[in-house]
Structures are given as C-alpha cells and as structure tokens.
Amino acid sequence: NWVPLTADLASIVSSLGSVDGGTRTVLKVTGGIIPASAYYTPKCRFGTISVSAEHIPGGGVVCTSPAHAAATVNVGIDEESAVTFEYVANVIFDVDSIVPAGLP
C-alpha cells in the first residue's frame, strides 16, 4: 500500500540511468516528512514498477532503479507525487583515434 506524503517531492538525483537498472537514486522532499514506522516500508515507483527504498536523513529516500526499456518515466514515493527519470540504452564508445596522437 502507498502512504500519501505530507510533503512535496522536490528533486531526484540521479535522473538518468541505464536500461539495465542499478542506478542509485535519491528522492528528496520539502515541507514535511516521509512516514517512518515499523509497519511502513518506503517504496519508490519507477513508472509502474515498485522497488524498496531506505529513509535518508534530511527528508528523503534512496532507491535503486529497476531494469526498464529506454524511456522517460515518472518516479514517485506515493501514488500522486512524481518527478522524471530517463532510461537510456547502454552506449559503447568505439575510439578510432586520439588527437593529438601523443604529448609534445
């Protein structure tokens, strides 16, 4: 079950991650608190996928992005609040040359 926030979801750091998941993401709130009790475990929602979260000092949670197709999705701590997170395909760089070729 989602617990409504008594705060506004203010920011997300990092807002960009791999389609493979695994990006550690911090969601911060302002103007209130995220409920903390023995019967409530915070969760983050990436699009329609829920993952567990941990409280952090200063009003927020940290969670790890799950795998997802390349897209921009809403991320939230409850059903109503959201910020955006962009999933990007893994990029492989192919370096043909480096200019200058050497140091003087």
PDB file as gemmi writes it, atoms N, CA and C in Angstrom:
CRYST1    1.000    1.000    1.000  90.00  90.00  90.00 P 1                      
ATOM      1  N   ASN A   1       0.822  -1.193   0.000  1.00  0.00           N  
ATOM      2  CA  ASN A   1       0.000   0.000   0.000  1.00  0.00           C  
ATOM      3  C   ASN A   1       0.861   1.250   0.000  1.00  0.00           C  
ATOM      4  N   TRP A   2       0.419   2.236  -0.742  1.00  0.00           N  
ATOM      5  CA  TRP A   2       1.109   3.522  -0.766  1.00  0.00           C  
ATOM      6  C   TRP A   2       0.578   4.384   0.366  1.00  0.00           C  
ATOM      7  N   VAL A   3       1.473   5.107   1.013  1.00  0.00           N  
ATOM      8  CA  VAL A   3       1.086   6.036   2.069  1.00  0.00           C  
ATOM      9  C   VAL A   3       1.221   7.439   1.510  1.00  0.00           C  
ATOM     10  N   PRO A   4       0.163   8.262   1.536  1.00  0.00           N  
ATOM     11  CA  PRO A   4       0.272   9.620   0.998  1.00  0.00           C  
ATOM     12  C   PRO A   4       1.329  10.429   1.744  1.00  0.00           C  
ATOM     13  N   LEU A   5       2.068  11.226   1.008  1.00  0.00           N  
ATOM     14  CA  LEU A   5       3.081  12.088   1.610  1.00  0.00           C  
ATOM     15  C   LEU A   5       2.435  13.308   2.233  1.00  0.00           C  
ATOM     16  N   THR A   6       3.042  13.777   3.315  1.00  0.00           N  
ATOM     17  CA  THR A   6       2.635  15.062   3.884  1.00  0.00           C  
ATOM     18  C   THR A   6       3.622  16.124   3.429  1.00  0.00           C  
ATOM     19  N   ALA A   7       4.356  15.829   2.374  1.00  0.00           N  
ATOM     20  CA  ALA A   7       5.397  16.716   1.858  1.00  0.00           C  
ATOM     21  C   ALA A   7       5.326  16.721   0.341  1.00  0.00           C  
ATOM     22  N   ASP A   8       6.067  17.632  -0.265  1.00  0.00           N  
ATOM     23  CA  ASP A   8       6.153  17.694  -1.720  1.00  0.00           C  
ATOM     24  C   ASP A   8       7.442  17.031  -2.178  1.00  0.00           C  
ATOM     25  N   LEU A   9       7.342  16.190  -3.192  1.00  0.00           N  
ATOM     26  CA  LEU A   9       8.526  15.587  -3.783  1.00  0.00           C  
ATOM     27  C   LEU A   9       9.255  16.679  -4.538  1.00  0.00           C  
ATOM     28  N   ALA A  10      10.485  16.983  -4.123  1.00  0.00           N  
ATOM     29  CA  ALA A  10      11.179  18.157  -4.638  1.00  0.00           C  
ATOM     30  C   ALA A  10      12.204  17.849  -5.714  1.00  0.00           C  
ATOM     31  N   SER A  11      12.936  16.742  -5.583  1.00  0.00           N  
ATOM     32  CA  SER A  11      14.017  16.515  -6.535  1.00  0.00           C  
ATOM     33  C   SER A  11      14.400  15.048  -6.605  1.00  0.00           C  
ATOM     34  N   ILE A  12      15.135  14.743  -7.682  1.00  0.00           N  
ATOM     35  CA  ILE A  12      15.686  13.411  -7.882  1.00  0.00           C  
ATOM     36  C   ILE A  12      17.135  13.564  -8.313  1.00  0.00           C  
ATOM     37  N   VAL A  13      18.007  12.767  -7.727  1.00  0.00           N  
ATOM     38  CA  VAL A  13      19.426  12.728  -8.113  1.00  0.00           C  
ATOM     39  C   VAL A  13      19.803  11.260  -8.099  1.00  0.00           C  
ATOM     40  N   SER A  14      20.102  10.731  -9.073  1.00  0.00           N  
ATOM     41  CA  SER A  14      20.308  10.899 -10.478  1.00  0.00           C  
ATOM     42  C   SER A  14      18.999  10.769 -11.241  1.00  0.00           C  
ATOM     43  N   SER A  15      18.840  11.516 -12.291  1.00  0.00           N  
ATOM     44  CA  SER A  15      17.606  11.455 -13.068  1.00  0.00           C  
ATOM     45  C   SER A  15      17.814  10.750 -14.405  1.00  0.00           C  
ATOM     46  N   LEU A  16      18.949  10.064 -14.551  1.00  0.00           N  
ATOM     47  CA  LEU A  16      19.303   9.382 -15.795  1.00  0.00           C  
ATOM     48  C   LEU A  16      19.989   8.077 -15.430  1.00  0.00           C  
ATOM     49  N   GLY A  17      19.605   6.982 -16.091  1.00  0.00           N  
ATOM     50  CA  GLY A  17      20.236   5.705 -15.782  1.00  0.00           C  
ATOM     51  C   GLY A  17      20.097   4.705 -16.907  1.00  0.00           C  
ATOM     52  N   SER A  18      20.799   3.605 -16.754  1.00  0.00           N  
ATOM     53  CA  SER A  18      20.850   2.544 -17.750  1.00  0.00           C  
ATOM     54  C   SER A  18      19.556   1.748 -17.797  1.00  0.00           C  
ATOM     55  N   VAL A  19      19.243   1.225 -18.983  1.00  0.00           N  
ATOM     56  CA  VAL A  19      18.101   0.331 -19.139  1.00  0.00           C  
ATOM     57  C   VAL A  19      18.293  -0.954 -18.332  1.00  0.00           C  
ATOM     58  N   ASP A  20      19.527  -1.249 -17.952  1.00  0.00           N  
ATOM     59  CA  ASP A  20      19.814  -2.436 -17.142  1.00  0.00           C  
ATOM     60  C   ASP A  20      19.434  -2.248 -15.682  1.00  0.00           C  
ATOM     61  N   GLY A  21      19.097  -1.005 -15.290  1.00  0.00           N  
ATOM     62  CA  GLY A  21      18.786  -0.718 -13.895  1.00  0.00           C  
ATOM     63  C   GLY A  21      20.065  -0.548 -13.089  1.00  0.00           C  
ATOM     64  N   GLY A  22      19.917  -0.466 -11.777  1.00  0.00           N  
ATOM     65  CA  GLY A  22      21.073  -0.369 -10.899  1.00  0.00           C  
ATOM     66  C   GLY A  22      21.539   1.032 -10.576  1.00  0.00           C  
ATOM     67  N   THR A  23      20.822   2.072 -11.035  1.00  0.00           N  
ATOM     68  CA  THR A  23      21.207   3.449 -10.725  1.00  0.00           C  
ATOM     69  C   THR A  23      20.686   3.816  -9.341  1.00  0.00           C  
ATOM     70  N   ARG A  24      21.596   4.202  -8.457  1.00  0.00           N  
ATOM     71  CA  ARG A  24      21.212   4.629  -7.103  1.00  0.00           C  
ATOM     72  C   ARG A  24      20.602   6.021  -7.219  1.00  0.00           C  
ATOM     73  N   THR A  25      19.385   6.163  -6.741  1.00  0.00           N  
ATOM     74  CA  THR A  25      18.600   7.373  -6.925  1.00  0.00           C  
ATOM     75  C   THR A  25      18.131   7.911  -5.578  1.00  0.00           C  
ATOM     76  N   VAL A  26      18.289   9.221  -5.372  1.00  0.00           N  
ATOM     77  CA  VAL A  26      17.841   9.862  -4.141  1.00  0.00           C  
ATOM     78  C   VAL A  26      16.646  10.748  -4.467  1.00  0.00           C  
ATOM     79  N   LEU A  27      15.543  10.536  -3.763  1.00  0.00           N  
ATOM     80  CA  LEU A  27      14.355  11.378  -3.889  1.00  0.00           C  
ATOM     81  C   LEU A  27      14.242  12.203  -2.620  1.00  0.00           C  
ATOM     82  N   LYS A  28      14.230  13.531  -2.772  1.00  0.00           N  
ATOM     83  CA  LYS A  28      14.158  14.445  -1.625  1.00  0.00           C  
ATOM     84  C   LYS A  28      12.788  15.101  -1.578  1.00  0.00           C  
ATOM     85  N   VAL A  29      12.327  15.380  -0.356  1.00  0.00           N  
ATOM     86  CA  VAL A  29      11.048  16.056  -0.173  1.00  0.00           C  
ATOM     87  C   VAL A  29      11.253  17.367   0.572  1.00  0.00           C  
ATOM     88  N   THR A  30      10.271  18.262   0.427  1.00  0.00           N  
ATOM     89  CA  THR A  30      10.270  19.519   1.178  1.00  0.00           C  
ATOM     90  C   THR A  30       8.906  19.689   1.826  1.00  0.00           C  
ATOM     91  N   GLY A  31       8.871  20.425   2.908  1.00  0.00           N  
ATOM     92  CA  GLY A  31       7.604  20.779   3.533  1.00  0.00           C  
ATOM     93  C   GLY A  31       6.936  19.688   4.339  1.00  0.00           C  
ATOM     94  N   GLY A  32       7.653  18.657   4.722  1.00  0.00           N  
ATOM     95  CA  GLY A  32       7.050  17.599   5.521  1.00  0.00           C  
ATOM     96  C   GLY A  32       7.985  16.429   5.679  1.00  0.00           C  
ATOM     97  N   ILE A  33       7.410  15.269   5.962  1.00  0.00           N  
ATOM     98  CA  ILE A  33       8.223  14.083   6.200  1.00  0.00           C  
ATOM     99  C   ILE A  33       7.701  12.900   5.408  1.00  0.00           C  
ATOM    100  N   ILE A  34       8.548  11.887   5.295  1.00  0.00           N  
ATOM    101  CA  ILE A  34       8.139  10.599   4.756  1.00  0.00           C  
ATOM    102  C   ILE A  34       7.855   9.724   5.969  1.00  0.00           C  
ATOM    103  N   PRO A  35       6.696   9.092   6.041  1.00  0.00           N  
ATOM    104  CA  PRO A  35       6.372   8.296   7.221  1.00  0.00           C  
ATOM    105  C   PRO A  35       7.445   7.255   7.521  1.00  0.00           C  
ATOM    106  N   ALA A  36       7.790   7.114   8.789  1.00  0.00           N  
ATOM    107  CA  ALA A  36       8.759   6.111   9.232  1.00  0.00           C  
ATOM    108  C   ALA A  36       8.168   5.389  10.427  1.00  0.00           C  
ATOM    109  N   SER A  37       7.918   4.111  10.253  1.00  0.00           N  
ATOM    110  CA  SER A  37       7.391   3.331  11.366  1.00  0.00           C  
ATOM    111  C   SER A  37       7.663   1.862  11.111  1.00  0.00           C  
ATOM    112  N   ALA A  38       7.402   1.054  12.105  1.00  0.00           N  
ATOM    113  CA  ALA A  38       7.651  -0.378  11.993  1.00  0.00           C  
ATOM    114  C   ALA A  38       6.729  -1.046  10.974  1.00  0.00           C  
ATOM    115  N   TYR A  39       5.559  -0.461  10.717  1.00  0.00           N  
ATOM    116  CA  TYR A  39       4.609  -1.087   9.800  1.00  0.00           C  
ATOM    117  C   TYR A  39       4.643  -0.502   8.385  1.00  0.00           C  
ATOM    118  N   TYR A  40       5.511   0.450   8.137  1.00  0.00           N  
ATOM    119  CA  TYR A  40       5.571   1.067   6.807  1.00  0.00           C  
ATOM    120  C   TYR A  40       6.991   1.010   6.269  1.00  0.00           C  
ATOM    121  N   THR A  41       7.157   0.393   5.129  1.00  0.00           N  
ATOM    122  CA  THR A  41       8.447   0.363   4.445  1.00  0.00           C  
ATOM    123  C   THR A  41       8.323   1.249   3.218  1.00  0.00           C  
ATOM    124  N   PRO A  42       9.166   2.280   3.102  1.00  0.00           N  
ATOM    125  CA  PRO A  42       9.043   3.166   1.943  1.00  0.00           C  
ATOM    126  C   PRO A  42       9.366   2.434   0.645  1.00  0.00           C  
ATOM    127  N   LYS A  43       8.742   2.888  -0.421  1.00  0.00           N  
ATOM    128  CA  LYS A  43       8.983   2.335  -1.752  1.00  0.00           C  
ATOM    129  C   LYS A  43       9.107   3.472  -2.743  1.00  0.00           C  
ATOM    130  N   CYS A  44       9.818   3.198  -3.818  1.00  0.00           N  
ATOM    131  CA  CYS A  44       9.880   4.113  -4.959  1.00  0.00           C  
ATOM    132  C   CYS A  44       9.140   3.446  -6.105  1.00  0.00           C  
ATOM    133  N   ARG A  45       8.493   4.244  -6.907  1.00  0.00           N  
ATOM    134  CA  ARG A  45       7.774   3.763  -8.077  1.00  0.00           C  
ATOM    135  C   ARG A  45       8.448   4.338  -9.316  1.00  0.00           C  
ATOM    136  N   PHE A  46       8.966   3.458 -10.175  1.00  0.00           N  
ATOM    137  CA  PHE A  46       9.556   3.853 -11.456  1.00  0.00           C  
ATOM    138  C   PHE A  46       8.560   3.438 -12.528  1.00  0.00           C  
ATOM    139  N   GLY A  47       7.780   4.390 -13.036  1.00  0.00           N  
ATOM    140  CA  GLY A  47       6.695   4.029 -13.948  1.00  0.00           C  
ATOM    141  C   GLY A  47       5.700   3.185 -13.173  1.00  0.00           C  
ATOM    142  N   THR A  48       5.538   1.922 -13.565  1.00  0.00           N  
ATOM    143  CA  THR A  48       4.618   1.014 -12.869  1.00  0.00           C  
ATOM    144  C   THR A  48       5.344   0.002 -11.987  1.00  0.00           C  
ATOM    145  N   ILE A  49       6.659   0.105 -11.899  1.00  0.00           N  
ATOM    146  CA  ILE A  49       7.458  -0.856 -11.133  1.00  0.00           C  
ATOM    147  C   ILE A  49       7.800  -0.281  -9.762  1.00  0.00           C  
ATOM    148  N   SER A  50       7.481  -1.026  -8.711  1.00  0.00           N  
ATOM    149  CA  SER A  50       7.796  -0.601  -7.345  1.00  0.00           C  
ATOM    150  C   SER A  50       9.055  -1.300  -6.856  1.00  0.00           C  
ATOM    151  N   VAL A  51       9.907  -0.545  -6.166  1.00  0.00           N  
ATOM    152  CA  VAL A  51      11.123  -1.097  -5.567  1.00  0.00           C  
ATOM    153  C   VAL A  51      11.227  -0.592  -4.135  1.00  0.00           C  
ATOM    154  N   SER A  52      11.935  -1.332  -3.306  1.00  0.00           N  
ATOM    155  CA  SER A  52      12.100  -0.910  -1.916  1.00  0.00           C  
ATOM    156  C   SER A  52      12.997   0.319  -1.839  1.00  0.00           C  
ATOM    157  N   ALA A  53      12.841   1.058  -0.757  1.00  0.00           N  
ATOM    158  CA  ALA A  53      13.614   2.286  -0.544  1.00  0.00           C  
ATOM    159  C   ALA A  53      14.062   2.334   0.910  1.00  0.00           C  
ATOM    160  N   GLU A  54      15.046   3.176   1.180  1.00  0.00           N  
ATOM    161  CA  GLU A  54      15.527   3.387   2.542  1.00  0.00           C  
ATOM    162  C   GLU A  54      15.429   4.864   2.876  1.00  0.00           C  
ATOM    163  N   HIS A  55      15.011   5.171   4.101  1.00  0.00           N  
ATOM    164  CA  HIS A  55      14.991   6.566   4.555  1.00  0.00           C  
ATOM    165  C   HIS A  55      16.408   7.119   4.607  1.00  0.00           C  
ATOM    166  N   ILE A  56      16.555   8.401   4.303  1.00  0.00           N  
ATOM    167  CA  ILE A  56      17.831   9.086   4.482  1.00  0.00           C  
ATOM    168  C   ILE A  56      17.589  10.334   5.328  1.00  0.00           C  
ATOM    169  N   PRO A  57      18.589  10.750   6.084  1.00  0.00           N  
ATOM    170  CA  PRO A  57      18.437  11.967   6.888  1.00  0.00           C  
ATOM    171  C   PRO A  57      18.138  13.176   6.002  1.00  0.00           C  
ATOM    172  N   GLY A  58      17.347  14.086   6.499  1.00  0.00           N  
ATOM    173  CA  GLY A  58      17.065  15.310   5.762  1.00  0.00           C  
ATOM    174  C   GLY A  58      15.815  15.259   4.920  1.00  0.00           C  
ATOM    175  N   GLY A  59      15.029  14.189   5.018  1.00  0.00           N  
ATOM    176  CA  GLY A  59      13.767  14.146   4.290  1.00  0.00           C  
ATOM    177  C   GLY A  59      13.867  13.577   2.905  1.00  0.00           C  
ATOM    178  N   GLY A  60      14.033  12.295   2.803  1.00  0.00           N  
ATOM    179  CA  GLY A  60      14.081  11.664   1.505  1.00  0.00           C  
ATOM    180  C   GLY A  60      14.278  10.171   1.617  1.00  0.00           C  
ATOM    181  N   VAL A  61      14.380   9.534   0.468  1.00  0.00           N  
ATOM    182  CA  VAL A  61      14.658   8.104   0.400  1.00  0.00           C  
ATOM    183  C   VAL A  61      15.686   7.860  -0.689  1.00  0.00           C  
ATOM    184  N   VAL A  62      16.351   6.726  -0.583  1.00  0.00           N  
ATOM    185  CA  VAL A  62      17.258   6.286  -1.635  1.00  0.00           C  
ATOM    186  C   VAL A  62      16.744   4.940  -2.127  1.00  0.00           C  
ATOM    187  N   CYS A  63      16.759   4.766  -3.449  1.00  0.00           N  
ATOM    188  CA  CYS A  63      16.321   3.510  -4.041  1.00  0.00           C  
ATOM    189  C   CYS A  63      17.164   3.247  -5.287  1.00  0.00           C  
ATOM    190  N   THR A  64      17.074   2.037  -5.786  1.00  0.00           N  
ATOM    191  CA  THR A  64      17.848   1.638  -6.956  1.00  0.00           C  
ATOM    192  C   THR A  64      16.891   1.371  -8.106  1.00  0.00           C  
ATOM    193  N   SER A  65      17.186   1.980  -9.266  1.00  0.00           N  
ATOM    194  CA  SER A  65      16.283   1.833 -10.408  1.00  0.00           C  
ATOM    195  C   SER A  65      16.257   0.383 -10.891  1.00  0.00           C  
ATOM    196  N   PRO A  66      15.067  -0.118 -11.235  1.00  0.00           N  
ATOM    197  CA  PRO A  66      14.960  -1.455 -11.817  1.00  0.00           C  
ATOM    198  C   PRO A  66      15.235  -1.390 -13.322  1.00  0.00           C  
ATOM    199  N   ALA A  67      15.437  -2.528 -13.944  1.00  0.00           N  
ATOM    200  CA  ALA A  67      15.594  -2.571 -15.397  1.00  0.00           C  
ATOM    201  C   ALA A  67      14.293  -2.101 -16.051  1.00  0.00           C  
ATOM    202  N   HIS A  68      14.434  -1.425 -17.203  1.00  0.00           N  
ATOM    203  CA  HIS A  68      13.264  -0.877 -17.899  1.00  0.00           C  
ATOM    204  C   HIS A  68      13.695  -0.540 -19.321  1.00  0.00           C  
ATOM    205  N   ALA A  69      12.781  -0.594 -20.261  1.00  0.00           N  
ATOM    206  CA  ALA A  69      13.077  -0.189 -21.636  1.00  0.00           C  
ATOM    207  C   ALA A  69      13.439   1.296 -21.675  1.00  0.00           C  
ATOM    208  N   ALA A  70      14.174   1.708 -22.698  1.00  0.00           N  
ATOM    209  CA  ALA A  70      14.555   3.116 -22.854  1.00  0.00           C  
ATOM    210  C   ALA A  70      13.300   3.975 -22.938  1.00  0.00           C  
ATOM    211  N   ALA A  71      13.183   4.919 -22.015  1.00  0.00           N  
ATOM    212  CA  ALA A  71      12.007   5.797 -21.942  1.00  0.00           C  
ATOM    213  C   ALA A  71      12.202   6.768 -20.793  1.00  0.00           C  
ATOM    214  N   THR A  72      11.358   7.795 -20.760  1.00  0.00           N  
ATOM    215  CA  THR A  72      11.287   8.677 -19.599  1.00  0.00           C  
ATOM    216  C   THR A  72      10.067   8.249 -18.802  1.00  0.00           C  
ATOM    217  N   VAL A  73      10.270   7.990 -17.497  1.00  0.00           N  
ATOM    218  CA  VAL A  73       9.175   7.517 -16.648  1.00  0.00           C  
ATOM    219  C   VAL A  73       9.008   8.439 -15.451  1.00  0.00           C  
ATOM    220  N   ASN A  74       7.827   8.421 -14.870  1.00  0.00           N  
ATOM    221  CA  ASN A  74       7.597   9.138 -13.618  1.00  0.00           C  
ATOM    222  C   ASN A  74       8.115   8.295 -12.467  1.00  0.00           C  
ATOM    223  N   VAL A  75       8.755   8.959 -11.512  1.00  0.00           N  
ATOM    224  CA  VAL A  75       9.252   8.305 -10.308  1.00  0.00           C  
ATOM    225  C   VAL A  75       8.601   8.986  -9.126  1.00  0.00           C  
ATOM    226  N   GLY A  76       8.102   8.194  -8.190  1.00  0.00           N  
ATOM    227  CA  GLY A  76       7.458   8.778  -7.030  1.00  0.00           C  
ATOM    228  C   GLY A  76       7.634   7.937  -5.789  1.00  0.00           C  
ATOM    229  N   ILE A  77       7.213   8.503  -4.674  1.00  0.00           N  
ATOM    230  CA  ILE A  77       7.251   7.811  -3.394  1.00  0.00           C  
ATOM    231  C   ILE A  77       5.833   7.420  -2.985  1.00  0.00           C  
ATOM    232  N   ASP A  78       4.848   8.102  -3.496  1.00  0.00           N  
ATOM    233  CA  ASP A  78       3.456   7.734  -3.274  1.00  0.00           C  
ATOM    234  C   ASP A  78       2.746   7.729  -4.626  1.00  0.00           C  
ATOM    235  N   GLU A  79       1.447   7.528  -4.629  1.00  0.00           N  
ATOM    236  CA  GLU A  79       0.722   7.421  -5.894  1.00  0.00           C  
ATOM    237  C   GLU A  79       0.554   8.745  -6.621  1.00  0.00           C  
ATOM    238  N   GLU A  80       0.705   9.859  -5.926  1.00  0.00           N  
ATOM    239  CA  GLU A  80       0.398  11.151  -6.521  1.00  0.00           C  
ATOM    240  C   GLU A  80       1.617  11.968  -6.924  1.00  0.00           C  
ATOM    241  N   SER A  81       2.695  11.891  -6.163  1.00  0.00           N  
ATOM    242  CA  SER A  81       3.854  12.735  -6.455  1.00  0.00           C  
ATOM    243  C   SER A  81       4.764  12.058  -7.477  1.00  0.00           C  
ATOM    244  N   ALA A  82       5.430  12.864  -8.289  1.00  0.00           N  
ATOM    245  CA  ALA A  82       6.322  12.283  -9.288  1.00  0.00           C  
ATOM    246  C   ALA A  82       7.310  13.309  -9.821  1.00  0.00           C  
ATOM    247  N   VAL A  83       8.484  12.813 -10.131  1.00  0.00           N  
ATOM    248  CA  VAL A  83       9.499  13.532 -10.891  1.00  0.00           C  
ATOM    249  C   VAL A  83       9.882  12.586 -12.020  1.00  0.00           C  
ATOM    250  N   THR A  84      10.715  13.018 -12.959  1.00  0.00           N  
ATOM    251  CA  THR A  84      11.015  12.145 -14.093  1.00  0.00           C  
ATOM    252  C   THR A  84      12.414  11.554 -14.005  1.00  0.00           C  
ATOM    253  N   PHE A  85      12.537  10.352 -14.579  1.00  0.00           N  
ATOM    254  CA  PHE A  85      13.789   9.608 -14.667  1.00  0.00           C  
ATOM    255  C   PHE A  85      13.882   9.098 -16.089  1.00  0.00           C  
ATOM    256  N   GLU A  86      15.046   9.245 -16.712  1.00  0.00           N  
ATOM    257  CA  GLU A  86      15.211   8.805 -18.096  1.00  0.00           C  
ATOM    258  C   GLU A  86      16.080   7.563 -18.161  1.00  0.00           C  
ATOM    259  N   TYR A  87      15.523   6.496 -18.737  1.00  0.00           N  
ATOM    260  CA  TYR A  87      16.279   5.279 -19.003  1.00  0.00           C  
ATOM    261  C   TYR A  87      16.921   5.406 -20.378  1.00  0.00           C  
ATOM    262  N   VAL A  88      18.211   5.149 -20.460  1.00  0.00           N  
ATOM    263  CA  VAL A  88      18.914   5.231 -21.736  1.00  0.00           C  
ATOM    264  C   VAL A  88      19.583   3.893 -22.039  1.00  0.00           C  
ATOM    265  N   ALA A  89      19.664   3.593 -23.340  1.00  0.00           N  
ATOM    266  CA  ALA A  89      20.343   2.375 -23.774  1.00  0.00           C  
ATOM    267  C   ALA A  89      21.823   2.485 -23.440  1.00  0.00           C  
ATOM    268  N   ASN A  90      22.421   1.353 -23.169  1.00  0.00           N  
ATOM    269  CA  ASN A  90      23.851   1.358 -22.882  1.00  0.00           C  
ATOM    270  C   ASN A  90      24.613   1.808 -24.119  1.00  0.00           C  
ATOM    271  N   VAL A  91      25.546   2.697 -23.917  1.00  0.00           N  
ATOM    272  CA  VAL A  91      26.324   3.260 -25.016  1.00  0.00           C  
ATOM    273  C   VAL A  91      27.721   2.653 -24.986  1.00  0.00           C  
ATOM    274  N   ILE A  92      28.155   2.166 -26.130  1.00  0.00           N  
ATOM    275  CA  ILE A  92      29.514   1.642 -26.257  1.00  0.00           C  
ATOM    276  C   ILE A  92      30.266   2.581 -27.178  1.00  0.00           C  
ATOM    277  N   PHE A  93      31.366   3.102 -26.685  1.00  0.00           N  
ATOM    278  CA  PHE A  93      32.171   4.013 -27.483  1.00  0.00           C  
ATOM    279  C   PHE A  93      33.214   3.224 -28.251  1.00  0.00           C  
ATOM    280  N   ASP A  94      33.387   3.559 -29.522  1.00  0.00           N  
ATOM    281  CA  ASP A  94      34.409   2.950 -30.367  1.00  0.00           C  
ATOM    282  C   ASP A  94      35.359   4.063 -30.769  1.00  0.00           C  
ATOM    283  N   VAL A  95      36.541   4.057 -30.195  1.00  0.00           N  
ATOM    284  CA  VAL A  95      37.511   5.121 -30.444  1.00  0.00           C  
ATOM    285  C   VAL A  95      38.444   4.688 -31.563  1.00  0.00           C  
ATOM    286  N   ASP A  96      38.461   5.471 -32.667  1.00  0.00           N  
ATOM    287  CA  ASP A  96      39.341   5.183 -33.796  1.00  0.00           C  
ATOM    288  C   ASP A  96      40.678   5.886 -33.666  1.00  0.00           C  
ATOM    289  N   SER A  97      40.669   7.071 -33.076  1.00  0.00           N  
ATOM    290  CA  SER A  97      41.926   7.810 -32.944  1.00  0.00           C  
ATOM    291  C   SER A  97      41.799   8.834 -31.835  1.00  0.00           C  
ATOM    292  N   ILE A  98      42.951   9.282 -31.377  1.00  0.00           N  
ATOM    293  CA  ILE A  98      43.017  10.339 -30.384  1.00  0.00           C  
ATOM    294  C   ILE A  98      43.891  11.438 -30.957  1.00  0.00           C  
ATOM    295  N   VAL A  99      43.388  12.668 -30.916  1.00  0.00           N  
ATOM    296  CA  VAL A  99      44.130  13.796 -31.475  1.00  0.00           C  
ATOM    297  C   VAL A  99      44.403  14.773 -30.350  1.00  0.00           C  
ATOM    298  N   PRO A 100      45.607  15.204 -30.117  1.00  0.00           N  
ATOM    299  CA  PRO A 100      46.833  14.794 -30.815  1.00  0.00           C  
ATOM    300  C   PRO A 100      47.211  13.361 -30.451  1.00  0.00           C  
ATOM    301  N   ALA A 101      47.980  12.737 -31.331  1.00  0.00           N  
ATOM    302  CA  ALA A 101      48.356  11.338 -31.165  1.00  0.00           C  
ATOM    303  C   ALA A 101      49.259  11.112 -29.961  1.00  0.00           C  
ATOM    304  N   GLY A 102      49.958  12.124 -29.534  1.00  0.00           N  
ATOM    305  CA  GLY A 102      50.846  11.987 -28.382  1.00  0.00           C  
ATOM    306  C   GLY A 102      51.079  13.330 -27.739  1.00  0.00           C  
ATOM    307  N   LEU A 103      51.715  13.301 -26.620  1.00  0.00           N  
ATOM    308  CA  LEU A 103      52.048  14.542 -25.935  1.00  0.00           C  
ATOM    309  C   LEU A 103      53.323  15.132 -26.516  1.00  0.00           C  
ATOM    310  N   PRO A 104      53.429  16.459 -26.549  1.00  0.00           N  
ATOM    311  CA  PRO A 104      54.647  17.082 -27.104  1.00  0.00           C  
ATOM    312  C   PRO A 104      55.856  16.823 -26.229  1.00  0.00           C  
TER     313      PRO A 104                                                      
END                                                                             
